[in-house]
């Protein structure tokens, strides 16, 4: 290694030959102010991930053609699924960045990995700072502004190192927990994404959403919640459904969920009943979107995407699991989109106007929030619908019945618990 290429920082191990070779390539092929001034890089090692990196400065006109904003965690197996969240052009922080870039602002701490394994013509894979990069790009394209900007360049990262570094790299616009979930799932493997492709909750080659979105694209948290509730319902052997208080589960976000991890160990994606349930729920989601879009009075995000609100999704899945041994009721639940005809199957507007006498004036109706109470009421709605022989669609009467029935069950349960204490 040439002595003028780098010097070791404090308390780090000598890198292996592959990393030394990448550093040499970087020094030789990509001009930095350090190499032009013949100043050696200081090679550092991140204490948490143990990834090797240098800090340097590259001029915008040199860096931009080499930058890949569509970096991925797993280029060998999942190259089509990008690491970063979608660009947020209306975010106030990003707008401020664009203004600053046009007025000669020099940005720093743009985090990248030198990686020639995919799209080799753009080896600087951005792990953090895509909004700063886009601001720099716009300033250069529109006004030829080309300043030196500060980069932290990593070399030879593993998938786990890349994931850990990317999660903490986004500082100017905070990283969403949905994006963290997506990163975690990419590291774990493609099984959850492939399940969603198979059942139709994601289109072919489509990735999970990195935040709640008007397009109705499912997030990792929603997909995990759907799967967990199906199996929670399936293992519930309660015979007395008339008195059963059912509360769907909501998976944790931004961290691993223990119930979901237990199902990963059991290879949930191989369960035929779950696949059938997933396909039927995808049909419900699509029917809800399509019917609402055709009605100008209903066409709003909240109504279109009603099926993937947390309360609806978790409740439907739990009841689908619960009814696995009751084929008639299960088929009724699965046929909700068909029985609804040209109406939206989830009766979004009637749901939004529903309430119990004890609800506060700020209550926004059934299925909007996902408190324990709301999830319980929606689960009761799907259970009542599936068991009803007369109701073909979800009606105002059925919604009112579900709310009253849930509240009655909760009151009866409290009474039983008090009675047990007294007696």
Secondary structure, 3 states (H helix, E strand, C coil): CCCCCEEECCCCCCCCHHHHHHHHHHHHHCCCHHHHCCCCEEEEECCCCCCEEEEEEEEHHHHHHHEECCCECCCCCCCCCECCCCCCCCCHHHHHHHHHHHCCCCCCCEEEEECCCCCCCCCEEEEECHHHHHHHHHHHHHHCCCCEEEEEEEECCCHHHHHHHHHHHCCCCCCCHHHHHHHHHHHHCCHHHHHHHHHCCCCCCCCCECCCCCCCCCEHHHHHHHHHHHHHHHCCCCCCCCCCCCCCCCCCCCCCCHHHHHHHHCCHHHCHHHHHHHHHHHHHHHHHHHHHHCCCCCCCHHHHCHHHCHHHHHHHHHHHHHCCCCHHHHHHHHCHHHHCCCCCCCCHHHHHCCCCCCCCCCCCCCCCCCCHHHHHHHHHHHHHHHHCCCCCCCCHHHHHHHHHHHHHHHHHHHHHHHHHHHC
